[in-house]
Amino acid sequence: MSHDANWAPLPPTSTGLRGRCPRCGQGHLFKGFLSMRPSCEVCGLDYSFADPGDGPAFFVMCFGCIPSIALAVWIETSFQPPFWVHLLISLPFLLLTCLAPMRPLKGWLVASQYFYKAGPGKVDKGASSPDDGQNGG
């Protein structure tokens, strides 16, 4: 996952939001809507380092689902429309605000992991903790 001397670091916003390889900026990250490719078809970067987890879904829920549901509740309480109105207004708005940003957010998180060399957390065995008795108190 280290940056090679042959490749200039590319910002995660320019590569990830477009679904491009975080190293070369040319290859594709995705083989489907959200499924990742095993590696870049241009530079060969192995994407096994990428683990965005639930990050994209969390951001979409906070910034997409909550306003969409608030709109649907407001329409219902203000106008009490028939069900088909929600099918024409609320459902498309919900799909647009929840599905459209999912892929760019996942790409951005994967590109950020590469750019900032993110990895799993490690415990430093040599570090002393405040409660290990070495503070004299």
Residue frames as qw, qx, qy, qz and C-alpha x, y, z in Angstrom:
[[0.000, 0.885, 0.466, 0.000, 0.00, 0.00, 0.00],
 [0.388, -0.584, 0.072, 0.709, 3.02, 2.29, 0.04],
 [0.426, 0.867, 0.006, -0.260, 3.33, 5.09, -2.47],
 [0.829, 0.124, 0.253, 0.484, 5.81, 4.12, -5.18],
 [0.270, -0.526, 0.184, 0.785, 8.42, 6.60, -6.36],
 [0.193, 0.152, 0.691, 0.680, 7.02, 6.20, -9.88],
 [0.134, -0.674, -0.655, -0.316, 3.60, 7.48, -8.91],
 [0.004, -0.281, 0.219, -0.934, 2.84, 11.00, -7.72],
 [0.042, 0.353, 0.810, -0.467, 0.31, 11.08, -4.87],
 [0.158, -0.385, -0.515, -0.749, -3.15, 11.89, -6.21],
 [0.297, -0.127, 0.433, -0.842, -5.75, 13.58, -4.00],
 [0.181, 0.223, 0.946, -0.151, -8.56, 11.25, -2.87],
 [0.396, 0.580, 0.349, -0.620, -11.25, 13.67, -4.02],
 [0.393, 0.566, -0.426, -0.587, -10.11, 13.63, -7.64],
 [0.247, 0.213, -0.923, -0.205, -9.70, 9.85, -7.86],
 [0.096, 0.164, 0.915, -0.355, -12.16, 8.42, -5.35],
 [0.425, 0.458, 0.337, -0.705, -15.21, 10.45, -6.30],
 [0.544, 0.485, -0.418, -0.542, -14.73, 9.36, -9.92],
 [0.953, -0.057, 0.257, -0.152, -14.19, 5.71, -8.93],
 [0.641, 0.652, -0.384, 0.127, -10.61, 5.64, -10.22],
 [0.846, -0.079, -0.341, 0.402, -7.48, 3.92, -8.92],
 [0.363, -0.924, -0.024, 0.119, -5.96, 5.91, -6.05],
 [0.639, -0.404, 0.348, 0.553, -2.40, 5.30, -7.33],
 [0.376, 0.060, 0.546, 0.746, -2.56, 5.94, -11.10],
 [0.272, 0.458, 0.193, -0.824, -5.93, 7.69, -11.45],
 [0.359, 0.276, -0.603, -0.656, -6.68, 5.72, -14.62],
 [0.267, -0.095, -0.955, -0.089, -7.93, 2.27, -13.62],
 [0.557, -0.460, -0.279, -0.633, -11.36, 1.55, -12.17],
 [0.224, -0.304, 0.733, -0.565, -12.14, 0.80, -8.52],
 [0.645, 0.122, 0.527, -0.540, -15.48, -0.87, -9.13],
 [0.029, -0.032, 0.898, 0.438, -16.60, -3.80, -11.24],
 [0.125, -0.601, -0.767, -0.186, -20.27, -3.31, -10.36],
 [0.187, -0.862, -0.210, -0.421, -22.26, -0.67, -8.56],
 [0.418, -0.821, 0.305, -0.239, -20.44, -1.12, -5.24],
 [0.954, -0.175, 0.158, 0.183, -18.32, -4.27, -5.68],
 [0.142, -0.837, 0.443, 0.289, -14.61, -3.61, -5.76],
 [0.783, 0.499, -0.372, 0.013, -12.23, -4.98, -8.37],
 [0.892, -0.341, -0.062, 0.290, -9.41, -7.14, -6.99],
 [0.520, -0.382, 0.190, 0.740, -6.76, -4.85, -8.51],
 [0.257, 0.759, -0.083, -0.592, -6.24, -1.95, -10.92],
 [0.837, 0.399, 0.348, 0.140, -6.24, -2.99, -14.56],
 [0.403, 0.882, -0.148, 0.194, -3.73, -0.23, -15.44],
 [0.055, 0.748, -0.574, 0.327, -1.07, -0.12, -12.71],
 [0.686, 0.009, -0.724, 0.077, -1.81, -3.42, -10.93],
 [0.166, -0.370, 0.538, -0.739, -2.41, -1.93, -7.45],
 [0.357, -0.264, -0.895, 0.049, -3.91, -4.62, -5.22],
 [0.353, -0.508, -0.075, -0.782, -7.12, -3.28, -3.67],
 [0.672, -0.325, -0.658, 0.097, -7.07, -5.77, -0.78],
 [0.275, -0.016, -0.438, 0.856, -5.99, -2.93, 1.54],
 [0.287, -0.263, -0.155, -0.908, -9.36, -1.25, 1.02],
 [0.268, -0.410, -0.855, 0.170, -11.90, -1.68, 3.77],
 [0.132, -0.363, -0.033, -0.922, -14.36, 1.22, 3.85],
 [0.027, -0.221, -0.858, 0.462, -16.69, -0.82, 6.06],
 [0.040, 0.720, 0.692, -0.030, -19.98, 0.89, 6.81],
 [0.226, -0.380, -0.023, 0.897, -18.59, 4.39, 6.27],
 [0.089, -0.110, -0.504, -0.852, -20.44, 5.15, 3.03],
 [0.343, -0.530, -0.742, -0.226, -23.72, 3.82, 4.43],
 [0.348, -0.559, -0.465, 0.592, -23.30, 5.91, 7.60],
 [0.096, -0.256, 0.124, 0.954, -22.73, 9.12, 5.65],
 [0.212, -0.246, -0.654, -0.683, -25.66, 8.39, 3.34],
 [0.357, -0.576, -0.731, 0.079, -27.95, 7.68, 6.29],
 [0.283, -0.532, -0.310, 0.735, -26.99, 10.93, 7.99],
 [0.004, 0.415, -0.178, -0.892, -27.05, 13.22, 4.99],
 [0.253, -0.003, -0.690, -0.678, -29.50, 11.47, 2.67],
 [0.324, -0.370, -0.867, -0.081, -31.98, 9.30, 4.51],
 [0.164, -0.479, -0.565, 0.651, -32.79, 11.64, 7.36],
 [0.170, 0.325, -0.082, -0.927, -33.70, 14.62, 5.11],
 [0.314, -0.061, -0.753, -0.576, -35.63, 12.30, 2.78],
 [0.299, -0.432, -0.839, 0.141, -37.70, 10.87, 5.60],
 [0.061, -0.442, -0.349, 0.824, -38.20, 14.36, 7.02],
 [0.235, 0.142, -0.394, -0.877, -39.57, 15.46, 3.64],
 [0.366, -0.235, -0.841, -0.321, -41.94, 12.49, 3.50],
 [0.247, -0.475, -0.714, 0.452, -43.19, 13.15, 7.05],
 [0.037, 0.357, 0.087, -0.929, -43.65, 16.85, 6.28],
 [0.308, -0.012, -0.600, -0.738, -45.64, 16.06, 3.13],
 [0.368, -0.344, -0.862, -0.053, -47.78, 13.59, 5.06],
 [0.216, -0.504, -0.591, 0.592, -48.50, 15.86, 8.01],
 [0.047, 0.342, -0.042, -0.938, -49.01, 19.03, 5.98],
 [0.421, 0.198, -0.430, -0.774, -51.07, 17.73, 3.07],
 [0.601, 0.023, 0.739, -0.303, -52.19, 14.18, 4.00],
 [0.474, 0.423, -0.484, -0.602, -51.94, 13.12, 0.36],
 [0.972, 0.065, 0.031, -0.225, -52.96, 9.73, -1.02],
 [0.796, -0.355, 0.416, 0.260, -50.32, 6.99, -1.02],
 [0.743, 0.471, 0.289, 0.378, -49.53, 7.39, -4.73],
 [0.103, 0.970, -0.111, 0.192, -48.24, 10.92, -4.11],
 [0.551, -0.680, 0.476, 0.082, -45.54, 9.48, -1.85],
 [0.831, 0.111, 0.466, 0.282, -44.69, 6.99, -4.59],
 [0.527, 0.742, 0.197, 0.365, -44.20, 9.87, -7.02],
 [0.009, 0.912, -0.203, 0.356, -42.40, 12.31, -4.70],
 [0.575, -0.691, 0.412, -0.153, -40.98, 10.70, -1.57],
 [0.928, -0.050, 0.335, 0.154, -39.73, 7.42, -3.00],
 [0.689, 0.600, 0.019, 0.406, -37.77, 8.93, -5.94],
 [0.060, -0.886, 0.282, -0.363, -36.30, 11.59, -3.64],
 [0.758, -0.517, 0.389, -0.077, -35.26, 8.88, -1.16],
 [0.914, 0.180, 0.244, 0.269, -33.66, 6.77, -3.89],
 [0.460, 0.787, -0.065, 0.407, -31.87, 9.77, -5.39],
 [0.195, -0.841, 0.358, -0.356, -30.43, 10.99, -2.09],
 [0.770, -0.442, 0.451, -0.095, -29.46, 7.51, -0.87],
 [0.903, 0.174, 0.323, 0.224, -28.23, 5.60, -3.91],
 [0.501, 0.828, -0.040, 0.249, -26.54, 8.35, -5.93],
 [0.059, -0.864, 0.445, -0.228, -23.89, 9.32, -3.34],
 [0.902, -0.343, 0.261, -0.032, -23.08, 5.74, -2.22],
 [0.883, 0.286, 0.080, 0.363, -20.53, 4.89, -4.94],
 [0.315, 0.764, -0.204, 0.525, -18.63, 8.23, -4.88],
 [0.499, -0.737, 0.310, -0.332, -18.44, 8.08, -1.08],
 [0.950, -0.188, 0.224, 0.107, -17.09, 4.52, -1.11],
 [0.733, 0.507, -0.013, 0.454, -14.53, 5.49, -3.76],
 [0.003, 0.840, -0.239, 0.487, -13.47, 8.53, -1.75],
 [0.716, -0.602, 0.304, -0.180, -13.03, 6.45, 1.42],
 [0.948, 0.061, 0.163, 0.267, -10.94, 3.82, -0.40],
 [0.526, 0.662, -0.076, 0.528, -8.79, 6.50, -2.06],
 [0.283, -0.832, 0.256, -0.402, -8.35, 8.22, 1.32],
 [0.894, -0.383, 0.229, 0.035, -7.20, 4.96, 2.88],
 [0.835, 0.290, 0.088, 0.459, -4.52, 4.64, 0.21],
 [0.247, 0.805, -0.071, 0.535, -3.50, 8.31, 0.25],
 [0.365, -0.759, 0.329, -0.427, -3.13, 8.50, 4.04],
 [0.432, 0.304, -0.835, 0.156, -1.68, 4.96, 4.31],
 [0.653, -0.354, 0.282, -0.608, -4.43, 3.87, 6.68],
 [0.502, 0.141, -0.853, 0.000, -4.14, 0.44, 8.20],
 [0.690, -0.523, -0.490, -0.102, -5.47, -1.59, 11.08],
 [0.326, -0.838, 0.259, -0.352, -4.82, -0.24, 14.55],
 [0.752, 0.138, -0.551, 0.334, -1.83, -1.60, 16.44],
 [0.609, -0.792, -0.040, -0.023, -0.98, -1.60, 20.13],
 [0.376, 0.683, -0.491, 0.387, 2.47, -0.26, 20.96],
 [0.840, -0.348, -0.390, 0.144, 3.80, -2.67, 23.61],
 [0.573, 0.071, -0.289, 0.764, 6.64, -0.32, 24.58],
 [0.132, -0.568, -0.046, -0.811, 4.45, 2.65, 25.48],
 [0.178, -0.155, -0.773, 0.589, 3.78, 3.21, 29.15],
 [0.252, -0.674, -0.568, -0.400, 0.26, 3.88, 30.31],
 [0.160, -0.653, 0.208, -0.710, -0.62, 6.52, 32.92],
 [0.769, -0.478, 0.144, -0.399, -1.58, 3.83, 35.42],
 [0.887, 0.178, -0.400, 0.147, 1.50, 1.59, 35.26],
 [0.729, -0.631, -0.109, 0.244, 3.09, 3.00, 38.41],
 [0.666, 0.140, 0.062, 0.730, 5.89, 4.91, 36.68],
 [0.034, 0.779, 0.182, 0.600, 4.41, 8.32, 37.38],
 [0.281, 0.174, -0.568, 0.754, 5.50, 8.33, 41.00],
 [0.354, -0.185, 0.229, -0.888, 2.08, 8.71, 42.32]]
